[in-house]
Amino acid sequence: MALVHNFLGQIQLSSGDYDRAAWLFTAALDAARSIPDRFTILISLYDLALSSQARGDLDAAAALLRQGLALAGEAGDEPASAYYLEALAAIARQQDDLHRATRLLAAASAQLQASGSGWLHAYVPRAPHDESTEAELRSRMGDAAYEQAAAHGRSLTGKRAIQHELEDTPQDPQQRENLA
């Protein structure tokens, strides 16, 4: 049921019906947590974050992505972690936190290069990023600041990237319990 709800939610999301998509993704997350199934929880958290982001609720989207990032880290799923880092970079960019966006994109790219694309890409759309995103960040930050932030991100591999992103975010014990 979780995968069905996620698939239907992605259709609604791509059609611009963000509220309906959020409802379907919430139903998917509830179904996934009732088992509990980390695979579908990771998909559902990511999709629900995308619908929150589309509705302009960046704080909720970031919180959902951090939950998924923590779960992917606990499972040792570096490719899924990289997808979560990319999505968090997109939010940081929307919040005009250019250094953080650059660092997160570089960390995600390094993880994907080291571990491959994994399985998550088959179920969720990747956060938008391409050479124009990097060019925009470089242009707005300046070459030196961009290179410094990117180098810092590339130095954060595996669990270090996850820990670095989560260290400043207090984790609600109830949220951690719901992930298991």
N, C-alpha and C positions, 0 to 999 in steps of 0.2 A: 504494500500500500504506500509506503514512503516513496518509493521510486516513481510510482504512478502519480502521486500528488506532486512530486518535484517536476516530472515531465509536463504535466498540465499547467503547473505554475510557471514554467519557463515559457510556455506558449502565451500565457496571459501577460507575462513580463514583456515579452517581445512585442506584444500588441498594445502595450501602454496601459493596461489595466493593472496598475501597481497594487491597489488594495486587494483585488481578487487574487493576484499572485501571492501577496503576503499571507492571505488566508490559507491558500493551498500549501505554501511552504511551511506555515505553522502546523498545519495538519500533518505534513510529512515529518516534521521534527518530532511531534508528539508520537506518531507511529513508530519512528525509529528509536525513540527513547523508551518506548514501552517494551522493547525486546530485551535489552539494549543492543543496538547494532552500530558500532563505530563507523562502519562504511557509510551507511545511510545518514547517520548523524552528521558526518563531515559534509556530505552533499547538501543536506538540508540547512545547516548553518550557513554555508556559503551562499546558497540561493536566497535564503531569508535576508542575509546581509545585502545582497544585490537589490532586493525589493525595497529595503529600508533606504539604501543609497539613492535609488531612483525616486523615492518619495521625498528626498531631501533630509532625511533623518540620519545625518552622518555619524552622530554619537552612537546611535543604536546599531548602525551598520558596523562601526569599528568594534563595539563590544561583542557582537556576534562573531566577527572575524577573529578577535582575540580568543574567544572560546574555542573556535575551530582550530586555530593555530596551536593552542595548548593541547588539544586532543590529538592533533597530528603529531606534535612533538612527543607526547606520551607513547604513541604507537610507533615512533621512530620512522614515520612516513615523511621523508625529506621532500619528495616531489610535491606532495599535498601541502606541506608547510610552505613551499615556494609559491604556490598558487595563492595561499592566504597572505603571504608577504606582498605579492603583487597587488592584490586587492586593497590591502592596507596602504600601499603606496598611492593608489588611485585616490583614496580618501584623503591622504595627507596632501596630495596635490590640489584637491578641491578645497581643502582648508588653507591653502597657500603656505603650507609647511614644506617648502621646496627642499631643504636639506634632508629632512626625514624621508620625503618621497624618493629622492635620489638614493639615499642609503638603502632603503627597503628594496627598490628596484635592482640595485647592484647585488644585494644579498640574495634576492630571489634568482637572479640570473646565474650567479655563481653556483647556487644549489642545483638548479636545473641542469647546468653544464656538467656538474659532478655526478648527479644521480639519475639523469634522464627525466622524461616528462611524467612518468608514473601513470596512474590509472584515472586520476580525477578529471583530466582533460576530456575524457570520454563522456562525462556526466554534466559538466558545468562549463559555461563560457568563461574564458580567461578575461581577466581585467584588461581593459584597453591599454596598450602600451606598444610603442614602436619607435623607430628612429626619430620620428618627429616629436615624440614625447621627450626623449632624451635631449634633442636639439632645443626644445623649448625650455627645459630645465637648465641646460647649460647657458642659454642666452639670458635667462632671467637671473641666474645666480652669478654668472661670470665663470670663466674657464677655471680659475684656481679653486674657487669654492666648490664648483661642481666636481672637479677631479678629487678634491679632498674628501667630499661626502661619498663619492662613488668608491674610492679606495677603501674608506672605512667600511662601507657595505660589503665589498668583496672580501674583506678580511674576516667577516662574520660568517662562518660556515657552520652548517649543521645545527646542532643544539645551541651554539653560541648566538646565532641569528635569532632563534626563537626566544631564548632567555633575554637577549638585549631588548627585543620588542616588548616582552611581557614584564620586565623588571620594574618599570615605572607604573604599571597598572595593577592596583590591588585586585586580587582575585576573590570574588565573593564565594564563600564556602558552599553555598547553595548551588551556584553555577557549576562548580567543580563536581559536586555530587551528581548533578543532572547529566554530566558528560559521560559518566561511567555506565 
